Amino acid sequence: MGQLTKDKEPLFSYNKLMNVFASSPQNVGFIDDLKCNLIPVMNSACELKQFIEEHADYLIVPFLLYKENIYDALLSTSSMHMNWLWSNLLYVPVNIKNNDQDELLRVYETAASFGNVVFLNHTIPHKSNPVMRGLFGDVRGDYLARSGETFHIADGNGKAFVQMARELAGGELDFAEVAVVIVGVGGAGELSARAIIREQPKRLILVDIKDKSILGKELGAEYYLGIDNIPDLSGEPLVIIDSTAHFEDGVQRCVALELVEKYDAIDNVFIDYNMNTEIGAYRHLKSRTGVGKEYVVITNYVMVLEIINAAKSVGFELPFITKDVFAHKVAESVRMQTVIKNLLKNISV
């Protein structure tokens, strides 16, 4: 492993990307310049290994995702803002197909073989995947955090849902007095259910179109197959979380919205996990609402703190990042993603 230093010139930054736009998008080489200022996407464990070897003097954080369109992976907002935080850490997207267990295994073996890989993040469809659980412990989570020589599975999504619900409620939320309804208990939904049950809610109600009765029994929660089967919740203070799958086309498909509108009240909390839902989309509701673009600040800030701790476990001190500074970086990445996507619609790539 190379020698890490604190005074590196950042490889990627918001300002460097902005400088690319100083030239006309019609100029020859514009797309190449754009790509050079975005962290490249790895499409295999082999590519990841080569990247780590070429950047041995950096801390490395692989980000496991799957996008059919490589530009969707390249333009992930976290792939931007997570590379704008520390000059000696690289957050590297690794595009692995759903259920490609052999390639996942190779990624984990690669990560374990390099001491400068301190953390791995997972998003759809790789959260809590069976390969990760088989190697590092049969628990659910979206993170693998290094602790010295080993990795352990950690949860970020669930913690973030609990924190966001509390923030929307004004900082104070006694879960013992509310019924929590989670619609969609797959990856992020299951993590939120496991985190919320530890808060000892008055009721935890799980809703899915697939049979999740085993999870319901494990957690001591109620389970219903579809929203139409939920019993009457009139008069109950509610926290409703929609964590159903979202889609890249930007069409809003909030499965829980009918439920939220039915029981809409000023003391209720509603979180729509869909990253495509615009901030302010639910201003018509009395309930206190939050959407995925706000949630990502919370969940990724949980990750920032976990990365700092993971780096410390192997002897590297990363500077602390305040939540306000981080939120500003996220906002910049969201704006940049919008600008680039709109530009690419008008350019043949």
C-alpha positions as CSV (number, residue, x, y, z in Angstrom):
1,M,0.0,0.0,0.0
2,G,1.3,3.4,-0.9
3,Q,1.9,6.3,1.6
4,L,-1.2,8.3,2.1
5,T,-0.8,12.1,2.4
6,K,-3.1,14.9,3.5
7,D,-1.9,17.5,1.0
8,K,-2.9,15.9,-2.3
9,E,-4.4,17.8,-5.2
10,P,-8.0,16.6,-5.4
11,L,-8.5,14.5,-8.5
12,F,-12.2,15.5,-8.7
13,S,-14.1,18.6,-7.6
14,Y,-17.2,20.7,-8.3
15,N,-14.9,23.5,-9.6
16,K,-13.1,21.2,-12.0
17,L,-16.4,20.1,-13.4
18,M,-17.6,23.7,-13.8
19,N,-14.4,24.5,-15.6
20,V,-15.3,21.9,-18.2
21,F,-18.4,23.9,-19.0
22,A,-16.3,27.0,-19.7
23,S,-15.9,25.5,-23.2
24,S,-18.8,24.9,-25.6
25,P,-20.4,21.5,-25.3
26,Q,-20.1,21.3,-29.1
27,N,-16.3,21.5,-28.9
28,V,-14.4,18.4,-30.0
29,G,-13.3,16.6,-26.8
30,F,-15.9,18.1,-24.5
31,I,-17.4,14.7,-23.6
32,D,-13.9,13.3,-23.0
33,D,-13.1,16.2,-20.7
34,L,-16.3,15.7,-18.9
35,K,-15.6,12.0,-18.3
36,C,-12.1,12.8,-17.1
37,N,-13.6,14.9,-14.3
38,L,-16.0,12.2,-13.1
39,I,-14.8,9.1,-11.2
40,P,-14.8,6.2,-13.7
41,V,-17.2,3.3,-13.3
42,M,-15.7,-0.2,-12.7
43,N,-17.5,-3.0,-14.4
44,S,-15.8,-6.0,-12.8
45,A,-13.7,-7.0,-9.8
46,C,-10.7,-7.1,-12.3
47,E,-11.2,-3.5,-13.2
48,L,-11.6,-2.6,-9.5
49,K,-8.3,-4.4,-8.7
50,Q,-6.4,-2.5,-11.4
51,F,-7.9,0.8,-10.2
52,I,-6.8,0.1,-6.6
53,E,-3.3,-0.8,-7.7
54,E,-3.0,2.4,-9.7
55,H,-4.2,4.4,-6.7
56,A,-2.3,2.7,-3.9
57,D,-1.8,6.0,-2.1
58,Y,-5.5,6.7,-1.7
59,L,-8.1,5.3,0.6
60,I,-10.7,3.5,-1.5
61,V,-14.4,3.1,-1.0
62,P,-16.1,0.9,-3.6
63,F,-19.8,1.7,-4.2
64,L,-21.7,-1.4,-5.5
65,L,-24.7,-0.7,-7.7
66,Y,-26.2,-1.8,-11.0
67,K,-27.3,0.4,-13.9
68,E,-28.0,-0.8,-17.4
69,N,-27.1,2.6,-18.8
70,I,-23.5,3.3,-17.9
71,Y,-24.2,7.1,-17.8
72,D,-26.7,6.5,-14.9
73,A,-23.8,4.9,-13.0
74,L,-21.4,7.6,-14.0
75,L,-23.7,10.4,-13.0
76,S,-24.7,9.0,-9.6
77,T,-24.8,12.0,-7.2
78,S,-23.0,10.2,-4.5
79,S,-20.2,9.3,-7.0
80,M,-19.8,13.0,-7.4
81,H,-20.1,14.5,-3.9
82,M,-18.3,11.7,-2.0
83,N,-15.3,12.4,-4.2
84,W,-15.4,16.1,-3.3
85,L,-14.9,15.6,0.5
86,W,-11.3,14.4,1.0
87,S,-8.4,14.7,-1.4
88,N,-6.9,11.3,-0.4
89,L,-10.1,9.2,-0.6
90,L,-11.7,7.9,-3.8
91,Y,-15.3,6.6,-3.9
92,V,-15.5,4.2,-6.8
93,P,-18.7,3.0,-8.4
94,V,-18.7,-0.7,-9.3
95,N,-21.4,-1.8,-11.7
96,I,-22.4,-5.4,-10.9
97,K,-25.5,-7.1,-12.3
98,N,-28.2,-8.3,-10.0
99,N,-27.6,-11.7,-8.5
100,D,-24.1,-12.0,-10.1
101,Q,-22.9,-13.8,-7.0
102,D,-19.6,-14.9,-8.5
103,E,-18.6,-11.3,-9.4
104,L,-19.7,-10.1,-6.0
105,L,-17.5,-12.7,-4.4
106,R,-14.6,-11.5,-6.5
107,V,-15.3,-7.9,-5.5
108,Y,-15.2,-8.8,-1.8
109,E,-12.1,-10.8,-2.1
110,T,-10.4,-7.9,-4.0
111,A,-11.5,-5.5,-1.3
112,A,-10.2,-7.7,1.5
113,S,-6.8,-8.1,-0.1
114,F,-6.1,-4.3,-0.1
115,G,-5.6,-2.6,3.3
116,N,-6.5,0.8,1.8
117,V,-10.0,-0.3,1.0
118,V,-11.7,0.8,4.2
119,F,-15.4,0.7,3.4
120,L,-17.9,-0.5,0.8
121,N,-21.3,1.0,0.2
122,H,-24.2,-0.9,-1.5
123,T,-27.4,0.3,-3.2
124,I,-30.1,-1.4,-5.2
125,P,-29.9,-4.3,-5.9
126,H,-27.0,-5.3,-3.7
127,K,-28.1,-4.3,-0.2
128,S,-27.9,-7.3,2.3
129,N,-26.9,-9.6,-0.6
130,P,-26.4,-13.3,0.3
131,V,-22.7,-13.3,-0.7
132,M,-22.0,-10.4,1.7
133,R,-23.9,-12.1,4.5
134,G,-22.2,-15.4,3.9
135,L,-18.8,-13.9,4.1
136,F,-19.2,-11.3,6.9
137,G,-22.1,-12.4,9.1
138,D,-25.7,-13.2,8.5
139,V,-27.0,-9.7,9.3
140,R,-28.7,-7.1,7.1
141,G,-27.0,-3.9,6.0
142,D,-25.9,-1.7,3.2
143,Y,-22.3,-1.0,4.4
144,L,-19.2,-3.1,4.9
145,A,-16.9,-1.2,7.3
146,R,-13.4,-2.1,8.0
147,S,-12.3,-2.7,11.7
148,G,-8.6,-3.2,11.5
149,E,-8.0,-6.4,9.5
150,T,-11.6,-7.4,9.1
151,F,-14.9,-6.0,7.8
152,H,-18.3,-6.0,9.4
153,I,-21.8,-5.3,8.0
154,A,-23.4,-2.1,9.2
155,D,-26.7,-0.3,8.6
156,G,-27.0,3.2,7.2
157,N,-30.5,3.2,5.6
158,G,-32.3,2.2,8.7
159,K,-30.6,4.7,11.0
160,A,-31.3,7.4,8.4
161,F,-35.0,6.7,8.3
162,V,-35.2,6.9,12.2
163,Q,-33.2,10.1,12.1
164,M,-35.3,11.7,9.3
165,A,-38.6,10.8,11.0
166,R,-37.3,12.5,14.2
167,E,-36.2,15.6,12.3
168,L,-39.5,16.0,10.4
169,A,-41.3,15.7,13.8
170,G,-39.3,18.7,15.0
171,G,-36.5,16.8,16.7
172,E,-38.7,15.0,19.2
173,L,-40.5,11.8,18.3
174,D,-41.6,9.2,20.9
175,F,-42.0,6.0,18.8
176,A,-43.8,4.4,21.7
177,E,-46.7,6.7,20.9
178,V,-46.9,6.2,17.1
179,A,-47.8,3.5,14.6
180,V,-45.2,3.1,11.9
181,V,-46.3,1.9,8.5
182,I,-43.6,0.8,6.1
183,V,-44.8,0.2,2.5
184,G,-42.2,-1.9,0.6
185,V,-40.0,-4.0,2.9
186,G,-37.3,-5.1,0.5
187,G,-33.7,-3.7,0.8
188,A,-34.1,-0.2,2.4
189,G,-37.5,-1.0,3.7
190,E,-36.3,-4.1,5.6
191,L,-33.4,-2.1,7.1
192,S,-35.8,0.7,8.2
193,A,-38.1,-2.0,9.8
194,R,-35.2,-3.5,11.7
195,A,-34.0,0.0,12.9
196,I,-37.4,1.2,13.9
197,I,-38.3,-2.0,15.9
198,R,-35.4,-1.1,18.1
199,E,-37.1,2.2,18.9
200,Q,-40.1,0.2,20.3
201,P,-42.9,1.7,18.4
202,K,-46.5,1.5,19.5
203,R,-47.2,-0.6,16.3
204,L,-45.0,-1.6,13.4
205,I,-47.0,-2.4,10.3
206,L,-45.2,-3.9,7.3
207,V,-46.9,-3.8,3.8
208,D,-45.7,-5.5,0.7
209,I,-47.0,-7.1,-2.5
210,K,-44.8,-10.1,-1.6
211,D,-45.2,-12.4,1.4
212,K,-43.1,-10.8,4.2
213,S,-44.9,-12.7,7.0
214,I,-41.7,-14.4,8.1
215,L,-40.0,-11.0,8.6
216,G,-43.1,-9.7,10.4
217,K,-43.0,-12.6,12.9
218,E,-39.3,-12.2,13.4
219,L,-39.7,-8.5,14.3
220,G,-43.0,-8.9,16.2
221,A,-44.6,-6.6,13.6
222,E,-48.0,-6.7,11.8
223,Y,-47.8,-7.7,8.1
224,Y,-50.4,-7.1,5.4
225,L,-50.3,-8.2,1.7
226,G,-51.0,-4.9,0.0
227,I,-52.3,-1.5,1.3
228,D,-56.0,-2.5,0.8
229,N,-55.7,-5.0,3.6
230,I,-54.5,-2.6,6.3
231,P,-57.1,-2.2,9.1
232,D,-58.5,1.2,9.9
233,L,-55.8,3.6,11.4
234,S,-58.1,6.5,12.3
235,G,-57.0,8.5,15.3
236,E,-53.5,7.0,15.5
237,P,-50.4,9.2,15.2
238,L,-48.6,7.8,12.1
239,V,-45.2,7.6,10.6
240,I,-45.6,6.3,7.0
241,I,-42.6,5.3,5.0
242,D,-42.8,4.5,1.3
243,S,-39.7,2.5,0.4
244,T,-41.1,0.8,-2.7
245,A,-38.9,0.5,-5.8
246,H,-38.3,3.7,-7.7
247,F,-37.7,4.0,-11.4
248,E,-35.2,5.9,-13.6
249,D,-37.8,7.5,-15.8
250,G,-38.7,10.0,-13.1
251,V,-42.4,9.0,-13.0
252,Q,-43.7,9.4,-9.5
253,R,-45.1,6.1,-8.3
254,C,-45.8,6.7,-4.6
255,V,-47.6,3.6,-3.6
256,A,-48.4,4.9,-0.1
257,L,-49.8,8.3,-1.1
258,E,-53.4,7.2,-1.0
259,L,-52.8,6.0,2.5
260,V,-51.1,9.2,3.5
261,E,-53.9,11.3,2.1
262,K,-56.6,9.2,3.8
263,Y,-55.1,9.8,7.3
264,D,-53.5,13.2,6.6
265,A,-52.9,15.1,9.8
266,I,-50.4,17.8,11.0
267,D,-48.7,15.5,13.5
268,N,-48.2,12.7,11.0
269,V,-44.9,12.1,9.3
270,F,-44.5,10.8,5.7
271,I,-41.2,9.8,4.0
272,D,-41.1,9.0,0.3
273,Y,-37.8,7.2,-0.4
274,N,-38.1,7.7,-4.2
275,M,-35.0,9.7,-5.3
276,N,-37.0,11.0,-8.3
277,T,-39.7,12.7,-6.3
278,E,-39.1,16.5,-6.3
279,I,-38.6,18.4,-3.0
280,G,-41.9,20.1,-2.2
281,A,-44.0,17.6,-4.1
282,Y,-46.3,17.0,-1.1
283,R,-46.9,20.6,0.0
284,H,-50.6,20.0,-0.4
285,L,-50.5,17.6,2.7
286,K,-50.9,18.6,6.3
287,S,-48.4,15.8,7.2
288,R,-44.8,16.6,7.7
289,T,-43.1,15.2,4.6
290,G,-39.7,14.4,3.3
291,V,-38.5,12.8,0.0
292,G,-35.5,10.9,-1.2
293,K,-33.5,13.9,-2.3
294,E,-33.6,15.1,1.3
295,Y,-33.1,11.6,2.7
296,V,-29.9,11.1,0.8
297,V,-28.2,13.9,2.8
298,I,-29.0,12.1,6.0
299,T,-28.1,8.6,4.9
300,N,-24.9,9.6,3.1
301,Y,-23.9,11.7,6.1
302,V,-24.3,8.6,8.3
303,M,-21.9,6.9,5.8
304,V,-19.4,9.8,6.0
305,L,-19.1,9.3,9.8
306,E,-18.8,5.6,9.4
307,I,-16.0,6.0,6.8
308,I,-14.1,8.3,9.2
309,N,-14.3,5.6,11.9
310,A,-13.3,2.9,9.4
311,A,-10.2,4.8,8.3
312,K,-9.3,5.5,11.9
313,S,-9.4,1.8,12.6
314,V,-6.4,1.3,10.3
315,G,-4.5,4.4,11.5
316,F,-5.7,7.1,9.1
317,E,-7.3,10.3,10.3
318,L,-9.7,11.8,7.9
319,P,-10.8,15.4,8.6
320,F,-14.2,15.8,10.1
321,I,-17.0,17.0,7.7
322,T,-19.9,19.0,9.2
323,K,-23.4,18.1,8.2
324,D,-23.9,21.6,6.7
325,V,-20.8,21.3,4.6
326,F,-21.9,17.9,3.4
327,A,-25.4,19.1,2.6
328,H,-23.9,21.8,0.4
329,K,-21.8,19.2,-1.5
330,V,-24.9,17.1,-2.0
331,A,-26.8,20.1,-3.4
332,E,-23.9,20.9,-5.8
333,S,-23.9,17.3,-7.0
334,V,-27.7,17.3,-7.6
335,R,-27.4,20.5,-9.6
336,M,-24.5,19.2,-11.6
337,Q,-26.3,15.9,-12.3
338,T,-29.3,17.8,-13.7
339,V,-27.1,20.1,-15.9
340,I,-25.1,17.2,-17.3
341,K,-28.2,15.0,-18.0
342,N,-29.9,17.8,-19.8
343,L,-26.8,18.5,-21.8
344,L,-26.4,14.8,-22.8
345,K,-30.0,14.8,-24.1
346,N,-28.8,17.2,-26.8
347,I,-25.5,15.6,-27.6
348,S,-24.8,12.3,-29.3
349,V,-22.7,10.2,-26.9
